[in-house]
Amino acid sequence: MAFEKVAKLQGSEDVYALSPDLKKYTLRDNSFEELKTGNFQYLRTLTSDSAVNQEVKLKIIISEDLSKLKIATTTMNGLRPIIIYKGDAFKEIREKYEFIMQDFLNKSILEKK
């Protein structure tokens, strides 16, 4: 998973880029953790009480200079990617993901491309 100027989840139509007005304190105020490398990371569990037997974690990483990002949904240990836009099994998880991303759009962390 390499840093890119724009990012999206596999299977999704929505493409995101970082807002040009983004500040580091905005990331800290919105649950992004600053890593030792200087990058910012957002980790959240998206799993609900649905019939899905797999726990899904959302991982967003923003580069130290606030110019590039990575977006992924993975297993809880982070070793395998999970495509949440495949079939109806992940419907509730997709809704949670889209809610989080809309919140980041509203707070001028991300913008849609």
C-alpha positions in Angstrom: 0.0 0.0 0.0 1.9 3.0 -1.3 1.1 6.7 -0.7 -0.8 8.4 -3.5 -2.2 11.8 -4.2 -5.6 10.3 -4.6 -6.9 7.0 -3.0 -10.0 4.8 -3.0 -11.0 1.4 -1.8 -11.1 -1.4 -4.3 -14.6 -1.7 -5.7 -15.7 1.8 -4.7 -16.5 4.6 -7.1 -15.4 7.3 -4.6 -11.9 8.8 -5.0 -10.5 10.9 -2.2 -7.7 13.4 -2.0 -6.4 15.5 0.9 -7.9 18.9 1.4 -5.4 21.7 0.5 -6.5 23.5 3.8 -5.6 20.5 5.9 -3.6 21.2 9.1 -1.9 18.7 11.5 -4.0 19.9 14.5 -7.2 19.0 12.5 -5.9 15.4 12.2 -5.1 15.2 15.9 -8.5 16.6 16.7 -10.2 13.9 14.6 -8.6 10.8 16.1 -5.5 10.5 13.8 -2.5 9.3 15.7 0.9 10.8 14.9 3.4 8.0 14.3 7.1 8.0 15.0 7.7 8.5 11.3 5.7 11.7 11.4 2.8 10.2 9.4 -0.7 10.3 10.7 -2.8 7.2 11.1 -6.5 6.6 11.6 -7.6 3.1 12.7 -11.2 2.1 13.4 -13.0 -1.2 13.6 -15.9 -1.2 11.1 -17.4 -4.6 12.2 -20.9 -4.6 13.4 -23.2 -7.2 14.8 -24.0 -8.4 11.2 -23.7 -11.9 9.9 -20.1 -11.3 8.7 -17.7 -13.6 10.3 -14.7 -11.4 9.7 -13.8 -8.3 11.6 -12.9 -5.4 9.4 -10.5 -2.5 10.2 -10.4 0.8 8.4 -6.9 2.2 8.0 -6.1 5.7 6.7 -2.5 6.9 6.7 -1.6 10.5 5.7 2.0 11.4 4.9 4.0 13.7 7.2 3.9 16.6 4.7 0.1 16.2 4.3 0.3 15.6 0.6 -0.4 11.9 0.1 -2.6 9.2 1.7 -3.4 5.6 1.8 -6.9 4.1 2.5 -7.5 0.4 3.1 -9.8 -2.1 4.8 -8.1 -5.1 6.3 -8.5 -8.0 8.7 -8.1 -7.0 12.3 -4.4 -8.0 12.3 -3.9 -5.9 9.2 -2.3 -8.6 7.1 -5.0 -9.2 4.5 -7.1 -6.6 2.6 -10.9 -7.0 2.6 -13.0 -5.8 -0.3 -16.1 -4.4 1.4 -17.7 -3.4 -1.9 -18.1 -7.0 -3.0 -21.7 -8.4 -2.5 -24.2 -7.6 0.2 -22.4 -9.3 3.1 -20.6 -6.1 4.0 -23.5 -3.7 3.6 -23.5 -2.4 7.2 -19.7 -2.1 7.1 -19.9 0.0 3.9 -22.4 2.3 5.6 -20.0 2.8 8.5 -17.1 3.5 6.1 -19.2 6.0 4.1 -20.3 7.7 7.2 -16.7 8.2 8.4 -15.6 9.4 5.0 -18.5 11.9 4.8 -17.5 13.2 8.2 -13.9 13.7 7.0 -15.3 15.5 3.9 -17.4 17.8 6.2 -14.4 18.6 8.3 -12.2 19.5 5.3 -9.8 16.6 5.9 -10.6 15.0 2.6 -12.2 16.1 -0.7 -13.8 14.0 -3.4 -12.2 13.9 -6.8 
